[in-house]
Amino acid sequence: MLDQTSGHCTNLAADRKLGAEWDVRFCTIAADYGKLFTPHQIGRKTSAAAYYRDNGERRRVILPDITIWSSPGEHHEIKHKVATKTGYYGLEEYRLHSLREFADRTEQRVYYTIHDWTRAGKWAVENDPRDWITCELSELYAAIIDRSGPYRNWGSSWVGGVEKRVPIWFWPVGLWVPLTSVWQ
């Protein structure tokens, strides 16, 4: 079943192409700010991952889209999206947990960074740093723990290249800050 109301999961190739374009645009801004970085997802058909052993079992965590190597180092999950009509941004629960596991294991900062296309237009070609907002993953988890506004619902997402209904967490837009404030 497709989520026709949101336009999610209607064309995997187009969604991946659009995601890659905005990963590149994020990297352009990172370069303009003098950052050293690695885009992990561009050109991939499956998510980039890291592996480790836990109690003898091999474990896999999905890597964030971009790693900024410049000190102090940080990782960004990148999305090109718009808030819900009620003012929330969502992230699939499986991605949230995988990013949290990555953050916990590396003890490094992980951000959920959004190019909100309502600021510039969905098909904008401009890449204004002021149109990018970010929130540290630890703040998203803290909001869940103290119940300060997030909620969980079900929605459509691409999982391993297949459209599936998955739990998605939603947080109020007010948790996000301008990316420029983090980098200045």
Backbone hydrogen bonds, N-H to C=O, Kabsch-Sander energy under -0.5 kcal/mol:
donor,donor_aa,acceptor,acceptor_aa,energy
4,Q,2,L,-1.7
6,S,3,D,-1.0
7,G,3,D,-1.2
8,H,3,D,-0.9
10,T,7,G,-0.5
15,D,11,N,-2.6
16,R,12,L,-2.7
17,K,13,A,-2.3
18,L,14,A,-2.6
19,G,15,D,-2.4
20,A,16,R,-2.6
21,E,17,K,-2.2
22,W,18,L,-1.9
23,D,19,G,-1.9
24,V,20,A,-2.4
25,R,21,E,-2.0
26,F,22,W,-2.0
27,C,23,D,-2.3
28,T,24,V,-2.1
29,I,25,R,-1.8
30,A,26,F,-2.6
31,A,27,C,-2.7
32,D,28,T,-2.2
33,Y,29,I,-1.6
34,G,31,A,-1.9
35,K,30,A,-2.8
38,T,67,T,-2.3
40,H,38,T,-0.6
40,H,65,D,-3.4
41,Q,65,D,-0.8
44,R,41,Q,-2.3
50,A,61,V,-2.5
52,Y,59,R,-1.8
54,D,57,E,-2.7
57,E,54,D,-2.0
59,R,52,Y,-3.7
61,V,50,A,-2.5
63,L,48,A,-2.7
66,I,76,H,-2.3
67,T,38,T,-2.5
68,I,74,E,-3.5
69,W,36,L,-2.8
69,W,67,T,-0.7
70,S,36,L,-1.2
73,G,70,S,-2.3
74,E,68,I,-2.0
75,H,109,R,-1.9
76,H,66,I,-3.0
77,E,111,Y,-3.0
78,I,76,H,-0.6
79,K,113,T,-1.9
81,K,79,K,-0.6
81,K,115,H,-1.2
84,T,88,Y,-3.0
87,G,84,T,-2.0
89,Y,171,W,-2.4
91,L,169,W,-2.2
93,E,167,P,-2.9
96,L,92,E,-2.6
97,H,93,E,-2.7
98,S,94,Y,-1.9
99,L,95,R,-3.0
100,R,96,L,-2.3
101,E,97,H,-2.5
102,F,98,S,-2.3
103,A,99,L,-2.6
104,D,100,R,-2.8
105,R,101,E,-2.5
106,T,102,F,-2.3
107,E,103,A,-2.0
108,Q,103,A,-0.7
109,R,73,G,-0.5
111,Y,75,H,-3.2
112,Y,135,C,-2.9
113,T,77,E,-2.9
113,T,111,Y,-0.7
114,I,133,I,-3.0
115,H,79,K,-3.0
116,D,114,I,-0.9
116,D,131,D,-1.3
117,W,81,K,-1.3
117,W,115,H,-0.9
119,R,116,D,-2.0
120,A,116,D,-0.5
121,G,117,W,-2.8
124,A,121,G,-1.9
131,D,128,D,-2.5
132,W,129,P,-1.6
133,I,114,I,-2.7
134,T,177,V,-3.2
135,C,112,Y,-1.2
137,L,110,V,-3.4
139,E,136,E,-1.4
140,L,136,E,-1.3
141,Y,137,L,-2.2
142,A,138,S,-2.2
143,A,139,E,-2.0
144,I,140,L,-1.4
145,I,141,Y,-2.4
146,D,142,A,-2.8
147,R,144,I,-0.6
148,S,143,A,-1.8
149,G,147,R,-0.5
151,Y,170,F,-2.1
153,N,168,I,-2.7
155,G,166,V,-2.3
157,S,164,K,-2.1
159,V,157,S,-0.6
159,V,162,V,-3.0
162,V,159,V,-1.2
164,K,157,S,-2.8
166,V,155,G,-2.9
166,V,164,K,-0.6
168,I,153,N,-3.9
169,W,91,L,-2.6
170,F,151,Y,-3.0
171,W,89,Y,-2.5
173,V,87,G,-2.3
175,L,172,P,-2.0
176,W,173,V,-2.0
177,V,134,T,-2.9
179,L,132,W,-2.0
181,S,178,P,-1.1
182,V,178,P,-0.8
182,V,179,L,-1.0
183,W,179,L,-1.7
184,Q,180,T,-0.7
